[in-house]
Amino acid sequence: MLNQKKTERLISFKIPEEMYLRVEKHSNKVGVSVQECILDLLTEQLDNIETYYKMLEIDEDMEKISLVSNDKI
């Protein structure tokens, strides 16, 4: 398995203005803050990334990447 230093990555997000406005409009209707809506969206995306990462098997030299079967996840 890869050591932690090799697998750490900085992930940054730039939220498109139209997405921000759409979230703001939605949050005003349901009484949830814009920040909470955006945080929920980003959390969902991070969960997806984590799921996809778990599906990959990467060797220590990062030369070979293969898909792991569902029963190993």
QUIGI-V81410 format. One record per helix or strand. SS is the DSSP state (H for helix, E for strand). FROM is the first residue (numbers start at 1). LEN is the number of residues. If there is no record, write none. Layout:
BEGIN
((SS;FROM;LEN) (SS;FROM;LEN))
END
This chain:
BEGIN
((H;4;4) (H;17;14) (H;34;21) (E;56;3) (E;65;3) (H;70;3))
END
